[in-house]
Amino acid sequence: MTKKMIMFMILIIFLLPYWWMFTYSLEPATAAMSPKPRLLPKTITFDNYLYMFRLAHFPKWVFNSIFIPGMAVILTCLSASMAGYVLAKKDFPGGRFIFLLMIATMAIPTNTILIPRFLVMKKLGLLNTYPSMFLLYMAKPFGVFLMKQIISTLPDEMLEAARIDGASEWQTFWLMVVPLARPGIIALGMFTFVACYGDYFWQLLMTKTVEMRTLPLAIEYFRQGTDVSTYSPKLQLIMAAALLASLPLLVLYFLFHKYFISGPSTGSLKG
């Protein structure tokens, strides 16, 4: 069996759930609840998508799905790149200890600090607000670690030349460090977007109203039916909502897929 054939079979295995999801999203309720799985829809209808588009909450869900991860990306890239620059290019007492301590926190399971995080948000009065769902990403140690490793590869002579030419510390960072580390920053932004977009449990804890939900959380809305007080799962609506919820990540990947691989390893200059 050739390498191409093996890769093709792996591709089919990964695409099969999406195709099954797409098939069921095009069927009416009576056909979707059939116990026999099908690769092709028995009856094609777009009523499931039209039903979601007509919901009053749907535009707000789309906005939340873009705005919340977008803010997480901006804050994470900004804070991580500045912290990485300081840790990589500045010598100060305790710098190495701070970096090692920060890396050590990456070994702490997220679930162990879930309750303290929730209590902090509650004390700050941020429950059911946008900041509660993206502010935590400013302190992600992975972002600082990634940017520190990338910025460390930048030549010190180039940064020193910028300072000799009269550039301030802020200008050196924005005009020299950020452009050279841009592939890594873009990669970090994509990792952050995917992580925040798929952080289902935390967003579920932070939201109290249907209007504050994102598209991944909206799947729960359809699982319970339009009346959240009753349990009436609707498979065809769940599949349509799940397919729409996956579209932003697919679009993001196809637009910036090269940075998923090359981004974290870039930053050095080839002479």
Backbone torsions as a table, in degrees:
resi	resn	phi	psi	omega
1	MET	NA	126.1	-176.2
2	THR	-74.6	165.4	179.7
3	LYS	-64.9	-39.1	180.0
4	LYS	-64.4	-38.4	178.9
5	MET	-65.3	-40.0	178.2
6	ILE	-64.5	-43.6	178.7
7	MET	-64.0	-37.3	178.7
8	PHE	-65.2	-40.5	179.1
9	MET	-66.4	-39.3	177.0
10	ILE	-64.1	-40.0	177.9
11	LEU	-61.5	-42.8	179.0
12	ILE	-62.0	-41.6	-179.6
13	ILE	-62.4	-40.1	-179.1
14	PHE	-74.1	-33.3	-177.0
15	LEU	-83.8	-19.9	-177.1
16	LEU	-58.4	-45.0	177.2
17	PRO	-60.1	-37.8	178.7
18	TYR	-67.0	-40.3	178.7
19	TRP	-65.9	-40.4	176.9
20	TRP	-63.2	-40.3	178.0
21	MET	-64.7	-42.9	178.9
22	PHE	-64.5	-39.9	-179.8
23	THR	-62.2	-47.2	-177.8
24	TYR	-71.4	-25.9	179.2
25	SER	-72.1	-15.4	-179.5
26	LEU	-98.4	6.3	-176.6
27	GLU	-108.3	152.3	174.6
28	PRO	-71.4	171.9	-174.2
29	ALA	-61.9	-39.9	-177.2
30	THR	-64.7	-38.1	-179.7
31	ALA	-79.7	-33.6	-176.8
32	ALA	-67.7	-28.6	-178.3
33	MET	-86.6	9.1	178.0
34	SER	-67.7	138.0	-177.9
35	PRO	-72.4	-15.1	-177.9
36	LYS	-90.1	119.8	178.6
37	PRO	-69.4	146.8	-178.7
38	ARG	-134.7	146.9	176.4
39	LEU	-91.5	-17.4	178.2
40	LEU	-126.6	140.3	-179.5
41	PRO	-66.5	137.8	178.7
42	LYS	-74.5	-39.3	176.6
43	THR	-137.1	123.1	-176.7
44	ILE	-92.1	129.3	175.0
45	THR	-149.0	146.4	177.7
46	PHE	-104.2	15.3	-177.4
47	ASP	-64.3	-31.3	-179.4
48	ASN	-64.1	-42.5	178.3
49	TYR	-71.2	-40.3	178.4
50	LEU	-63.9	-35.7	178.2
51	TYR	-62.2	-42.9	-179.8
52	MET	-69.3	-41.1	-179.4
53	PHE	-63.8	-27.1	-179.6
54	ARG	-84.6	-10.8	178.5
55	LEU	-65.3	141.1	-178.5
56	ALA	-65.9	-28.6	-176.8
57	HIS	-85.6	-13.9	-172.2
58	PHE	-60.3	-47.4	177.7
59	PRO	-58.8	-35.5	179.2
60	LYS	-69.6	-36.6	177.2
61	TRP	-63.7	-41.7	178.6
62	VAL	-64.1	-44.4	178.4
63	PHE	-61.1	-45.4	179.2
64	ASN	-61.3	-38.3	-177.4
65	SER	-67.6	-25.1	178.2
66	ILE	-95.3	-41.5	-174.4
67	PHE	-69.5	-46.2	-176.1
68	ILE	-65.0	-53.0	175.9
69	PRO	-64.8	-31.9	178.2
70	GLY	-63.3	-42.8	176.9
71	MET	-66.2	-37.6	177.1
72	ALA	-62.3	-39.4	178.9
73	VAL	-64.3	-46.7	-178.4
74	ILE	-62.1	-48.8	-177.1
75	LEU	-68.1	-39.2	-179.2
76	THR	-67.4	-47.9	-179.1
77	CYS	-63.3	-38.6	-179.7
78	LEU	-68.1	-51.0	-177.4
79	SER	-69.2	-40.7	-177.6
80	ALA	-68.8	-39.7	-179.8
81	SER	-68.4	-39.1	178.1
82	MET	-68.6	-43.9	178.2
83	ALA	-65.8	-39.6	178.1
84	GLY	-64.5	-36.0	178.3
85	TYR	-65.7	-43.8	180.0
86	VAL	-64.5	-45.5	-178.1
87	LEU	-69.7	-27.8	-176.5
88	ALA	-87.4	-35.6	-170.2
89	LYS	-118.6	0.8	-179.3
90	LYS	-120.3	133.2	176.0
91	ASP	-99.0	120.7	178.5
92	PHE	-150.1	154.0	-177.2
93	PRO	-60.4	131.2	177.8
94	GLY	83.8	2.7	-177.6
95	GLY	-61.6	-45.5	-179.8
96	ARG	-66.9	-38.1	179.0
97	PHE	-64.8	-41.9	178.7
98	ILE	-61.6	-42.0	180.0
99	PHE	-64.6	-45.1	179.5
100	LEU	-65.3	-39.0	177.9
101	LEU	-64.5	-39.1	179.1
102	MET	-66.1	-41.3	177.9
103	ILE	-64.1	-37.0	-179.9
104	ALA	-62.4	-32.0	179.4
105	THR	-66.8	-18.2	178.0
106	MET	-68.1	-19.6	179.4
107	ALA	-82.9	-9.3	-179.6
108	ILE	-79.6	123.4	177.4
109	PRO	-60.3	138.1	-177.5
110	THR	-61.1	-36.3	-176.5
111	ASN	-64.6	-23.7	-178.6
112	THR	-73.1	-22.3	179.6
113	ILE	-111.7	15.8	-178.5
114	LEU	-67.3	-44.2	-179.7
115	ILE	-66.2	-46.5	176.0
116	PRO	-58.4	-39.7	177.3
117	ARG	-61.2	-43.9	-180.0
118	PHE	-62.2	-42.8	-179.4
119	LEU	-65.8	-36.8	177.6
120	VAL	-63.0	-45.8	179.3
121	MET	-63.8	-36.9	178.9
122	LYS	-67.5	-42.0	179.0
123	LYS	-64.7	-34.1	179.5
124	LEU	-80.8	-5.6	-179.8
125	GLY	70.8	32.5	-176.1
126	LEU	-104.2	5.7	178.5
127	LEU	-63.3	141.2	-179.7
128	ASN	62.1	35.1	176.3
129	THR	-128.8	161.3	178.7
130	TYR	-63.4	-45.1	-177.2
131	PRO	-57.4	-32.1	-178.3
132	SER	-64.1	-20.6	-175.6
133	MET	-98.4	-9.2	178.4
134	PHE	-131.1	-12.6	-176.8
135	LEU	-65.9	-33.2	-177.0
136	LEU	-63.0	-23.1	-177.0
137	TYR	-73.8	-12.3	175.5
138	MET	-66.1	-25.9	-174.4
139	ALA	-108.0	23.1	179.1
140	LYS	-74.0	118.8	-177.6
141	PRO	-66.7	-25.7	-179.3
142	PHE	-61.6	-40.3	-179.8
143	GLY	-63.4	-43.3	179.0
144	VAL	-65.4	-42.1	178.7
145	PHE	-60.7	-45.8	-178.7
146	LEU	-63.1	-46.2	-177.2
147	MET	-70.8	-33.6	177.6
148	LYS	-64.1	-42.2	-179.8
149	GLN	-67.2	-37.1	-179.7
150	ILE	-72.3	-46.6	-177.1
151	ILE	-68.7	-26.2	178.5
152	SER	-62.8	-25.4	-178.7
153	THR	-82.3	-9.0	179.9
154	LEU	-73.8	138.1	-178.3
155	PRO	-63.9	130.2	177.3
156	ASP	-65.5	-30.7	-178.7
157	GLU	-62.8	-36.8	-179.7
158	MET	-67.3	-41.0	178.3
159	LEU	-68.9	-37.0	178.3
160	GLU	-66.9	-36.5	178.1
161	ALA	-64.0	-36.4	177.9
162	ALA	-65.2	-38.9	178.7
163	ARG	-68.8	-37.3	178.1
164	ILE	-63.7	-34.3	178.7
165	ASP	-75.2	0.3	175.7
166	GLY	101.5	6.6	179.8
167	ALA	-73.1	136.3	176.0
168	SER	-75.7	173.9	179.5
169	GLU	-62.2	-39.5	179.5
170	TRP	-67.5	-41.0	178.1
171	GLN	-67.2	-37.8	177.3
172	THR	-61.8	-40.5	179.9
173	PHE	-67.0	-49.0	-174.3
174	TRP	-75.4	-37.8	-173.5
175	LEU	-91.8	-19.2	-178.2
176	MET	-116.1	-54.3	-173.5
177	VAL	-70.1	-49.6	-176.5
178	VAL	-60.7	-47.9	178.3
179	PRO	-61.6	-38.7	-178.9
180	LEU	-71.0	-31.8	-179.2
181	ALA	-97.0	12.7	-175.4
182	ARG	-57.7	-43.9	177.6
183	PRO	-57.5	-40.9	177.9
184	GLY	-67.7	-36.9	178.1
185	ILE	-65.3	-41.5	177.8
186	ILE	-63.6	-42.4	177.8
187	ALA	-61.9	-43.2	177.7
188	LEU	-62.2	-40.1	178.1
189	GLY	-61.7	-40.0	179.0
190	MET	-68.9	-42.3	176.8
191	PHE	-60.4	-40.5	-179.7
192	THR	-67.6	-42.2	179.7
193	PHE	-60.5	-46.3	-179.1
194	VAL	-64.2	-42.4	-178.8
195	ALA	-65.8	-44.9	-179.2
196	CYS	-69.8	-40.5	-179.5
197	TYR	-63.0	-37.0	-178.0
198	GLY	-96.5	9.3	-179.4
199	ASP	-79.3	70.2	-171.3
200	TYR	-62.9	-48.0	-171.6
201	PHE	-67.1	-42.5	-179.0
202	TRP	-66.1	-42.0	178.3
203	GLN	-65.8	-34.2	176.8
204	LEU	-65.2	-36.9	177.4
205	LEU	-68.5	-36.4	-174.1
206	MET	-81.3	-22.1	-175.4
207	THR	-98.5	140.9	177.2
208	LYS	-117.0	-25.5	-177.1
209	THR	-112.5	156.5	-179.4
210	VAL	-65.5	-33.0	-176.5
211	GLU	-64.7	-25.1	-177.0
212	MET	-88.0	-0.5	-176.7
213	ARG	-76.5	158.4	172.2
214	THR	-101.3	177.1	-179.3
215	LEU	-60.5	-42.8	175.8
216	PRO	-59.4	-38.1	178.1
217	LEU	-71.8	-25.9	-179.0
218	ALA	-65.6	-21.2	177.6
219	ILE	-60.5	-37.1	177.1
220	GLU	-63.0	-34.0	177.9
221	TYR	-61.0	-42.5	-179.7
222	PHE	-77.8	-27.6	176.3
223	ARG	-63.8	-33.9	179.5
224	GLN	-91.2	-6.9	-176.4
225	GLY	89.6	174.1	179.8
226	THR	-68.3	-24.7	175.2
227	ASP	-99.3	104.5	-174.2
228	VAL	-68.8	-9.1	178.4
229	SER	-83.0	-9.5	179.7
230	THR	-118.9	155.0	178.3
231	TYR	-107.4	99.1	-179.8
232	SER	-137.5	80.8	-176.4
233	PRO	-61.0	138.9	179.5
234	LYS	-124.2	99.5	-172.0
235	LEU	-60.6	-40.9	-176.6
236	GLN	-65.5	-36.0	177.2
237	LEU	-73.5	-36.6	177.4
238	ILE	-62.1	-43.6	-179.7
239	MET	-66.6	-40.7	178.2
240	ALA	-65.3	-41.6	178.6
241	ALA	-66.8	-39.8	179.3
242	ALA	-65.5	-38.1	178.8
243	LEU	-65.9	-43.7	178.1
244	LEU	-65.9	-35.2	-179.8
245	ALA	-68.0	-26.7	-179.7
246	SER	-84.4	-15.1	-175.9
247	LEU	-62.3	-44.7	179.7
248	PRO	-57.4	-38.9	180.0
249	LEU	-70.7	-36.5	178.0
250	LEU	-66.3	-42.3	178.0
251	VAL	-63.8	-42.9	178.4
252	LEU	-60.0	-41.6	-178.9
253	TYR	-67.1	-44.9	-177.8
254	PHE	-67.8	-27.2	179.0
255	LEU	-79.1	-35.9	-173.2
256	PHE	-128.4	29.8	-173.4
257	HIS	-62.9	-29.4	-178.2
258	LYS	-66.7	-26.8	-179.3
259	TYR	-76.7	-20.9	176.9
260	PHE	-62.3	-31.5	-177.5
261	ILE	-98.3	-48.9	-172.9
262	SER	-88.1	-23.2	-173.8
263	GLY	-57.7	-53.9	-177.5
264	PRO	-63.5	-21.3	-177.2
265	SER	-98.6	0.8	-179.2
266	THR	-92.6	171.1	179.1
267	GLY	129.1	-29.0	178.4
268	SER	-82.9	154.4	-179.9
269	LEU	-106.4	136.9	178.8
270	LYS	-96.3	128.0	-179.7
271	GLY	-90.9	NA	NA
